[in-house]
Amino acid sequence: MKILHTSDWHLGRSLYGRKRYEEFAAFLEWLARLLEEEAIDVLLVAGDIFDNTAPSHRSQEMYYRFLCRVADSSCRHVVITAGNHDSPSFLDAPRELLRHLHIHIIGSIGVDIDSEVLLLQDAQGQAELIVCAVPYLRDRDIRSVDSGETVADKDRKLVEGIRDHYAQVWQRAAAVRDQLERWVPVVAMGHLFAAGGQTVDGDGVRELYVGSLAHVGIDIFPETIDYLALGHLHSAQTVGGQEKFRYAGAPLAMGFGEAGRAKSVVKLEWHNQQMHIKPIEVPVWQELRRVRGDREQIEQQLQGLLANGTEAWLEIVYAGREIISDLREQLETAAAGSGLEILRVFNQHIWDQEMSLSASGELLNELQPREVFQRCLDACEMADEQSDILLKLFDEVINEIDLTDRMAE
C-alpha cells in the first residue's frame, strides 16, 4: 500500500498583492500526475486547503477539478481534514456527495467520534488502512469557559481538550483494529502546533489559538500509531525525533522567509508491515529571492541576478544607514524589462526602531511627531549636518500642515 501525505495548500493565497493561481494550478497538476505515476492508493491532506474561509470561485474550481481527476485515477481514497484557515461548513457541504467518490471530508468534529475514524478498503473490499482523521480542533469544540478563569487556565484547558479528543479517537481506532482478522496500519491526522516544531520568519504560519500558544507535546499521540500526518507548520520536518511523526509542510513557499527552501510531500509505503518513508521534492514554479544589504550591496546583487537572466519575485531588505527616499523607484528602474519583479522594499532600521520603542513600553501616541522623526534619524546614525537639514525640512512640513489645518477651521 502507498500513501501520500500533504498539507497547507492555501489555495487563493496572495503575496504582497500578487495572485498565485498559476502556481497553485501547476502544483495540483504535478500532484495529480505524481499520484498516477507512483500508483498512490491513499492521499491524505492535513488541513488548510484554502487560505481563507471564503475561497474565491477560481480556488474552488481548481479544488474540485483536482478531486474529480483523482477520483478517476488509481488512487482509491482521499482523506481531507480542515485546518484553521478553512471553513468547516464549506468543506463539509458536499461531504455526502464526495463520499461516493471515496473522497472523505472531515471539516469539523461530529457528535459521534466514529465520524473521525475511517476504515478504508482495498480494491477487493478488504480492510487496508485505519485513519484517525482529526480536523483542526477549535476552541469552542474542546474547551468550556468558566467564570474568572485565567489565561493559564485557558491554555491548560485547551491542551487537555486536545489530548482528551485524540485519546477518544485512538481508543475507537484501536477497537476497530482489534475486530479485524488481519493487521492493518493506523495513521492519525492533525492540524496543530506540536511542541518543538520549527517555523521561519515570513513563512505565513499563524498562531492557532488567539492569546495562547497551545503547543501540544507529542506524548498525546500513542506510540502505537504507525504514522502521524500533521499540518499547520509550513516547513517539512519530523517532530520529537520521531521519523513517523511528520509535518509535510506547505508545497509552495508562503513568503520570502522560505525563499530557497526545498518543499516536499511525503510518500509512505508498506511491505510486510514494514513502513518506508520517502519525501518527494516539489518543483518551484515561481522563484522567490530575498536581497539584503546597504545600497551598494543591493545594487551588486541585483546586477548579478540581471546578468544571470534570473526570473524571480524579490524582497529587498535595506540595511543601510543612508536615508534614500526613492530607493524603490531606483531599483525598479534598474530591474525594468527583466524577469525580476520587486514585490516589497523593507527598511530594517526603521523596523528595529519600532521594535525598540515597543520593547521600552512607550506608546507612539505619547510622543510628539518631531521626537519620533528625531529617533528615526538617531537609529540611522545620520551625520549631524544631514540630520540638521532633514529636521529643518521636517519642521517646514509640519508648519505647513498646521497652517492648512487652521485655515480649514
N, C-alpha and C positions, 0 to 999 in steps of 0.2 A: 504494500500500500504506500502511496505517495501523497504527501500533504504539502501545501504551500501556505506559508504564514506571511501576511502583510497587514499594514495598518496605516492610519493617518494620511489618507489620500488628500483630504482638504480640497475637494473639487470646488472650483469657483474662487479660490484664493487669489488675491492680487498682491503685487509687490510695488509699493510706492506708486500706486495708481496704474500700474501696467497689468492688464489682464493676462492670464497664463493658460487660456483654454487650449492653445496649440500644444503646450507641454503635457497637459492632462490627457488630451486625446492621444498623443503619442505614447504616453505611459500605458494607457488602457489597451491600446493596440498591441504594444510589446507584451503586456501581461497576458492577453488572450492567446497570442502566439506561443508564449512560454508554456502555458497550461497544456496546449496541444502538443508541442514538441517534447515536453518532459512527461507526457501522459499522466498528468496530475489527477488524482482521484478526488481530493477534497481541498477546497480553497477556504481559508479562514481569514476574515478581515476584522481586526480587533479595534473597531471604533474610529470616529472622526472621518466618516465617508465624505461628508461635506464640510465646508469651512464655517457655515453658519446655519441657523435653524430655519431659514427661509431661502433655500438654494435657488439660483436662477434657473430659468427654463433650459438654458444651454447645459448647465451642470446636470440637471435631471435627465436630459436627453442622452448625454454621454453615459450616465449611470445605467439607465435601462437598456440602452443598446448593448452595453457590455454584458449585462446579465443575460440578455437574450442569446448573445453569441456563446456565452459559457454554457447555457442550457443545451445548446446544440452540439457541444463538444464532448470529448470523452470524460470530462470532469463530472463526476456523478453528483457531487453535493457542494453547495456553497453555504457557509455559515457567516452571517454578518451581525455584529453586535454594535450598538450605538456607543458613541463617545460623548464627551462633554460639549463638543461643538454641534452635535446632531440634535435634531428634534425627534424625540422618541415617537410621538404620534405620527409624524411624517413618514418615518421609516416603517412603522408598524402598519400603516394604512393598507398597503397591498399584500400584507403578510400571507393571508389565506390563499390568494391567487398564486403568489410566487411559490408557495409550498408545493403546489402541483408540479412545479418545475424543479423540485428538490433544492430550492433556494430558501434557506431558513433565516428569518429575520427576527432578532430579539432586540427591540428598541427600549424596552423597559421591563422591570421585574413584574411578574404576574402575581395573582392571588395564590396560585399553586406553584410551588418550587419546581414541579415537574416540567414546566414550560422552558426551563433553562437547562434541562438535561436531555440531550438528544442522542438517540441510539441510531446510528447510521448503518445502512446495509450495503453490501456489495452487489454486483450485477446478478448474482444467483439468489439474492434475497437473504443472505446470511449476515449476521451482525459482524461489523468490521471495525467500528470506532464508537466510543462514547465521548461526547463533547459537553463539557460544563460551560455553556455559553452565557457568561455573566456580562451584562452590559455595564456601562458607567453607572455607578450607584449614586444617585442624587441624595442630597442632604435630607430631603423630606421623606425619602424612601426608607432610610435606615436609622434615623435619629429622632427621638422625641424631645420636645422642648419643655424644660421645667422653669418655673419662676425663680429668678435670682441666680441662675447658673452663670459661671464664669467662662472666660474664653478657654481656660484649661479644661473645664468640664465638657465644653462643646467638642474640643479636639479629642478628648478621651472617648466620648460617646461615638464620634464618627469612626474612629479606628475600631472600637468594639463592634459597631454595627457592620462594618465591612468584614471583620473577622467572623462574626456570627453568620452572616449571609453565606460566605464561602464555605463555612463548616456545614451548613444545612445542604447546600448544593452538592458538596462532596459526599456527604452521607447518603444522599439519594443516588448519586452515581455509583457509589460502592455497592449499594443494594441491587442496582440494575446489573452490574457486572457479576455479582455473586449468583445471579439467576441464569447466567449464560452457560452453555455447555462447553464453550472453548474460551481461551484467553483473547481479550481484545484490549488495545491500548486506551488509556483515558487521557484526553487533552483538555486542559482548562484554558479559558479565555478571560481577559480582564482589561479594563481601561482605567488605569490608576497610576499613582506615583509611588513606586516601590523604593523604600529607603535604600540609599546607596546609588540610585540611578543618577546618571550624568546628563547635564544639559550644557549648552554653549550659548554665549551671548548672541542674541539675534536669531535664535532658532524657532521662535514663534510659540514656544510652549507656555501655556497659561497655567496659573495655579488652579487646581480643580475645585477647591472649596474656599470661598471668599473668607478671608480672615483667619485661615487655618492652613497649615502645611499639610496635615493629614497624610503624611507619608507612612505607608504601612510596611512592616517588616515581612520578609519572605517566609517567616515562620507561620504565617496564616495559611500558607499553601502546603498541603501534606506532601511529604517526600515521595509517597506512592504515586503521585501524579506523574505520568510518563513525559509530558511536555506542557509548559506554560507559555501560551501565546499572548503577549502583552502589547498594549497600545498606549499612547499618550506621549511618551518621550520620543523625540524626533531623530535621535542618534541611535543607530543599531548597536545593541550591547547585551551582554549577559548580566544577570542580577545575582548578587551574593556568591559569585564564583561558581554558580551552577550552570553548566552548559545547556541544560534542558530548560532553564528559566530565561526567556529572551524577550527583548523588545526588537521588533523588526525594524522600527524606525520609519520615518516618512520617506516615500520613494523619490521626492523632489526636495531640493534644498529650499527650506521655508524662508530663509533670509540670508543676508551676506555673511553672518557669523558661521554659516555652514559652507561657505564657498570653498570648493576644492575637496570637500569630504565625500568619500565614497558612500553611495546609497545602495541598499540591497533589500531583497526579500529572502525568506528562509525556506529551504526545501527540507522536508523530513521524509525519511524512507525506512520502512521496517522490513527486516528479513529475519525470520525465525525468532521473533521477539527482541531482536537487536535493532536499536534505532541509530540511524546515521543522519547527521545534521550537516547541511551544506548551504552557506549563504551564497546567493547569486546576485552579482552586482547589476544595478540598474543603469542603463545608459544615461548620458547627460544630453538633453536636447536644447537647453539654454544655459550657457556658461555664465556664472557669476564671479566677479573679481572684486576684491577689496584693495584699494590703493591707498597707502598711508605714508605720511611724511610732511616735511615743510614744502614750500612751493617748488624749490629746485628738485627735491626728491620726487615729488609727484609728477613734475614735467618729464623727468628722466624715465620714470616707469611708464608714463603714458606714451612717450616716444618709442619705447621698447615694444609695447603692445601694438602700436601702429605699424612699426617696422615688420613685425611678425604676421601682420594681417589678422590679428585676433578679433573674433566676434564675440562680444560679451556685454552684459549689463554691469555697470560699475557703481561702486560706492566709494566716494572719495573722503578719506578721513584726514582733514587738515590739522596738523600738529605743530605748525609754525607759530612764531611769536608775532610776526608782522600782521597787521590788520589789512586785509585785501577785500575791499567792498565788492569787487566784481570778479571774484575768483571763479565762480561757476560759469560766468559768461566767457572768461578766458579759456577755461578748459573745454567748454562746449564748442567754441570756435576751433580749437586745436583738433577736436575729435570729429568735426563736421565731415560728412561724406565717407566716413569709415564704418566698420562694423561694430564700433564701440558706442554705447549709449549710456550717458550718465544719469542714473536714477536718483542719486542722493549725494549731497555735499554736506559733510558733518564737521563742525568745528569742535575739536576735542577740548580745547582750553576753555571755551565758553561752557561746555558741559561740566568740566571739572569744577569751574567756579560755582555753577548752580548746585552741584552736589556738596561742595564745601559749605555753601550757605545753608543748605538743608540740614547738614550734619551738625551745624552750630546751633540749631534750634531757632534761628531767625526766620521771620516771615518776610516775603518780598514786599507786602503792602505796608510794612513797618519802616521801610527805607525810602528816602527821597530819590527821585529819578537821577539826580546828579551823583548821588552816592553809589547807586547801582552802576552807573557808567564808569565812575572812577574805579570801582572794584574790578570791572572788566579790563580796564586799562592796566591795573596793577597785576592782574592774573596773567596778562600777556607780556608783562615786563617791558612795557613800552619805554623808549628813551624819553627823558624829561622834555626835550624840545618837541618831539612829536606828540607827546601826551598833552602838553600845554596848548598846542594848536587844535587838537581834537576836542579838548574841553571847551575852548573858546567857541568852536563851531557848534558844539552841543548846546552851549548856553544860548547862542543865537537862535537855534531851532526851538528851544523851549520858550524863549521870549516871544517868538513869532506865534507859537501855538497859544500862549496865554493871551496875546493881543487879539488873535482871531476869536477866541472864546469870549472875551469881554465885549467885542463888537457884536457878536451873535446875541448876547444878552440884552 
